[in-house]
Amino acid sequence: MTDTADAAKPDNSMRGLILILVGIVLGILLGLFYGKSMWLASEGPQKELARLEKTIEQKQSDATKFRQQAEDADDAQVAQRLNQEADRLEGQLPKIQARIDQTEKTVEVVEADKKAGKLSIAQSAYIFCEFCGDLFLQVLKLLVIPLVITSMISGITSLGDIRKMGRVGLSTIVYYFSTGAIAVFIGIVLVIIIQPGMSADDTFAYRTESVEAKEGQTTMEVFLDVFRGREGDPGSGMFPSNLFLAATNTNVLALIVFAIVFGGALTTLGEEGALVIRFFNVCNEAVMKMVHLVMLFAPIGIFGLVSSNIAKNGGAAGFLEQLQAIGWYVATVVIGLLIHAGILGSLLAFLGKRNPFTYTFNLLRALLTSVSTASSAATLPVTMECVEENNGVSNRAASFVLPLGATINMDGTALYEAVAVIFIAQTLGIDLSTADLVIVFLTASLAAVGAAGIPEAGLVTMVIVLQAVGLPMTGIGTILAIDWFLDRLRTTVNVYGDACGAGIIDTMVVQKQAAAEAAPQAT
């Protein structure tokens, strides 16, 4: 009976993978060919009009600020550069106003079509797709907290002697920081060679409120917030005063720290602790069963996420317009992510002693989910399932390395931030010195660690890198329009890096520890 069940697993896994691929393809097709109608029906023109009005306000405000800074500047060259930037921004205002006038006419037409019932089907399609996508994403996020707590406690207690956790933890952190540094270096080299900022168009660039809120924060302040939390928020930080609020805010790092200490304490309690350990082991298995259940509905949820996200950005026409404005920037990021993914696969082969092609194929469900959700935290349940069940990584390694990786391992985000900051400097005509590039390397590597495993987190932490080299925040708006697309790609690399790390740590550390434990018993 067991053999039959085991034989059925590969078939079920392949069937699930094919269904997810079908969901993605159908979502892309619907978004590209019917996305414009869905965008019109979902108040897309009204939102676009509001964004354009805020954009023109930002441009006018930035131009005025640069004029004032030029007057106060002591250096004549600095003043000239600031005045040139103000002239450039003011020169964009007529074009933005023309787009506003055009969008206002579109809004009038859409309102008339809605009253006539012409967009009712498109509106229903958008509502259905958005509902399916949001529900799937919410259920995945629902499982993150119980999965992190149970898997971390289960993984820590499975090590037996708490002192063994030190080597696993140190090896994991060294791996994550090393691959993050490699990613940043790749990004810097590529953006200097390709120079995508020379042909970019930032006329309709707009900064969101979340980005504006980060202005003025230094790298040190961000890292202090990671440890102590934000003032007035008892659920934030690595050591929050209220663990339940931390769980409510999906503060995974705080839960990981608590689970490590709690699991370590359980290993010292003898038989009484063993009962609680068994309880958490069973809970972990139950949560994974829930993950299996959720993945049955993954094709529908992923279809909804993909189609609604493309529709939100105007369908095929809107995407092509965004791509045309900063196409070389997108190409630079994509090439960098592909190169880094190849390096991760090579590390898996040489250090993890695993076939990277087979390993990656077995991860496809997690990678496709990360493309759809743009969240490494939301993808965590699927990643753990693929790593343990499909690739045979031990629970000892996976339950520790993967939750930690979803929190601090952001290779794709680090590479993206390095490329984006230098790209912004190029669009502004600013030449960064070698010292500036070193600062970008260090701050991008560190800021990515502080990025949460949620959509567009890297866009917010990029403000820190910009400020570290003295670049204005105005440039972020240039890349904002296409960020929704690149966010999914860099999240996929983040998840792939986590999974490769689990395979490498399992081979290099956990299996050796298990062999050392078994040797005395065999003797």
C-alpha positions, 0 to 999 in steps of 0.5 A, spaced: 500 500 500 505 504 501 509 503 495 503 504 491 502 511 494 509 513 493 508 511 486 502 516 485 506 522 488 510 523 482 504 523 478 500 527 482 506 532 483 507 532 475 499 533 474 499 539 479 505 542 475 502 542 469 495 545 471 499 551 474 503 552 468 496 552 464 493 557 469 499 561 468 498 561 460 491 562 461 492 568 466 497 571 461 493 570 455 487 573 458 491 579 461 494 581 455 488 580 450 482 582 454 486 586 460 485 593 457 477 592 457 478 589 464 482 595 466 477 600 463 472 596 467 475 596 474 476 604 474 483 604 471 483 610 467 480 614 474 486 611 478 491 613 472 488 620 472 489 621 479 496 618 479 498 623 473 495 629 477 500 627 483 505 626 478 505 633 475 504 636 482 511 632 484 514 634 478 513 642 480 515 641 487 521 637 485 523 643 480 522 648 485 526 644 490 532 644 486 531 651 484 532 653 491 537 648 492 541 651 486 540 658 490 543 656 496 549 652 493 556 654 494 559 650 488 557 653 481 557 646 478 552 643 483 548 649 482 548 648 474 546 641 475 540 642 480 538 648 475 539 643 469 535 638 473 529 643 474 529 645 467 528 638 465 522 636 470 519 643 468 520 641 460 516 634 462 510 638 464 506 640 458 507 632 456 504 630 462 498 635 462 497 633 455 496 626 457 491 628 463 487 631 458 487 625 454 485 621 460 479 625 462 476 624 455 477 616 456 474 617 463 468 620 460 467 615 455 468 609 460 463 612 464 458 613 458 459 605 456 458 603 464 451 606 464 450 603 457 452 596 460 458 595 455 463 593 460 459 589 465 462 582 462 469 585 463 468 588 470 465 581 472 471 578 469 476 582 473 472 581 479 472 574 479 480 574 477 482 579 483 477 575 488 481 568 486 488 571 486 487 575 493 483 569 496 489 564 494 494 569 496 491 570 503 490 563 504 498 562 503 499 568 508 495 564 513 499 558 513 506 562 514 505 564 521 503 557 523 508 554 518 514 558 521 513 557 528 512 549 528 517 548 522 522 552 526 521 549 533 521 542 529 527 543 526 531 546 532 529 540 536 531 535 531 538 537 532 538 534 539 544 538 542 542 545 542 550 546 540 549 543 533 545 549 531 551 554 532 554 550 526 548 550 522 546 557 523 553 560 522 553 556 515 546 558 513 548 566 514 555 565 511 551 562 505 546 568 504 551 574 505 556 571 500 550 569 495 547 576 496 554 580 495 555 576 489 548 578 486 550 585 488 557 585 484 553 582 478 548 587 478 554 593 478 558 590 473 552 589 468 549 596 469 556 599 468 557 595 461 550 596 458 548 603 461 541 603 460 540 610 463 542 613 457 536 611 453 530 612 459 524 616 459 522 618 466 516 623 463 511 619 467 515 617 473 511 617 480 513 616 487 508 612 491 507 614 499 510 608 501 517 610 498 516 618 500 515 615 507 522 612 507 526 619 505 531 621 511 532 614 514 539 612 514 542 605 513 543 605 521 536 607 523 533 601 518 538 596 522 536 599 529 529 598 527 530 591 525 533 589 532 529 594 536 523 595 532 519 602 530 517 607 535 510 606 537 509 599 534 510 593 539 510 588 534 516 590 530 523 588 530 527 582 532 525 582 539 518 585 540 514 587 546 508 583 544 509 577 540 502 576 538 502 583 534 508 581 531 504 575 528 499 579 526 504 584 522 507 577 519 514 579 523 517 573 521 524 574 523 521 575 531 517 569 530 524 565 528 528 568 534 522 566 539 522 559 535 529 558 536 530 560 543 523 556 545 526 550 541 532 550 544 529 550 551 525 544 550 531 540 548 533 541 555 527 539 559 528 531 558 521 527 558 517 533 559 520 537 553 519 531 549 512 531 549 511 538 547 516 537 541 512 531 539 506 536 539 510 541 535 512 535 530 505 533 529 503 540 528 508 541 523 505 535 519 498 537 519 500 544 517 504 541 511 497 537 509 494 543 509 499 546 504 497 540 500 490 542 500 491 549 498 495 547 492 489 543 489 486 550 488 493 553 486 492 553 478 485 557 479 489 562 484 495 563 480 490 564 474 487 570 478 493 573 480 497 573 473 491 576 469 488 581 474 495 584 475 496 584 468 489 588 467 491 593 473 497 595 468 493 596 462 494 589 459 498 588 453 498 596 451 500 598 458 505 593 459 509 595 452 508 602 453 512 601 460 517 597 457 519 601 451 520 607 456 525 603 460 527 597 456 534 596 457 533 597 464 529 591 464 533 587 460 539 589 465 535 586 471 533 580 467 540 578 465 543 579 472 538 575 475 539 569 470 546 569 471 545 569 478 541 563 478 546 560 474 551 561 479 546 558 485 545 552 480 553 551 480 554 552 487 548 547 488 552 542 484 559 543 487 557 544 494 550 541 495 552 535 490 546 535 487 544 535 480 541 543 479 537 541 473 533 536 477 533 540 483 530 546 479 525 542 476 522 539 482 522 546 485 518 549 479 511 549 483 514 554 488 518 558 483 511 559 479 508 560 485 513 566 487 512 569 480 505 569 481 505 572 488 511 576 488 512 574 495 517 569 498 514 569 505 507 567 501 511 562 497 514 559 503 509 553 504 510 551 497 517 552 497 518 547 504 514 542 500 518 542 494 524 542 497 523 536 502 518 532 498 521 533 491 528 534 492 529 529 499 532 535 503 532 533 510 527 536 515 532 538 519 535 543 514 529 545 510 525 547 517 531 552 519 534 554 512 528 556 508 524 560 514 530 564 515 532 565 508 525 568 506 526 573 511 534 575 510 536 572 503 534 577 498 539 576 492 534 578 487 532 584 491 540 586 492 541 585 485 535 589 483 537 595 488 544 595 485 542 596 478 536 601 479 540 606 483 546 606 478 541 606 473 537 612 476 544 616 476 545 615 469 538 618 467 540 624 471 547 624 468 551 623 474 557 619 474 558 615 480 566 614 483 569 608 485 568 610 492 560 611 490 560 604 487 563 601 493 558 604 498 552 602 493 555 595 494 555 595 501 548 598 502 545 594 497 547 588 500 545 590 507 538 594 505 536 587 502 537 584 508 532 589 511 527 588 506 520 584 508 518 578 504 512 582 501 511 585 494 515 591 492 519 591 499 525 592 495 523 598 492 522 601 499 529 599 501 532 602 495 531 609 498 536 607 503 541 606 497 540 612 494 541 616 500 547 613 501 550 616 495 547 622 495 542 621 489 535 624 489 529 620 490 526 623 484 529 617 480 525 612 483 519 614 479 522 612 473 522 605 475 516 604 478 511 603 472 515 596 471 516 594 478 510 590 478 513 585 473 521 585 475 518 584 483 516 577 480 522 575 477 527 578 483 522 574 488 523 568 484 530 568 484 530 570 492 526 563 493 531 559 488 536 562 493 533 559 499 532 552 496 539 552 493 541 554 500 537 548 504 540 543 499 547 546 500 547 546 508 543 539 508 549 536 504 555 540 507 552 540 515 546 536 517 548 530 513 555 530 516 552 531 523 547 525 522 553 521 520 557 523 526 551 521 530 550 514 527 558 512 527 558 511 535 552 507 535 554 503 529 561 502 533 
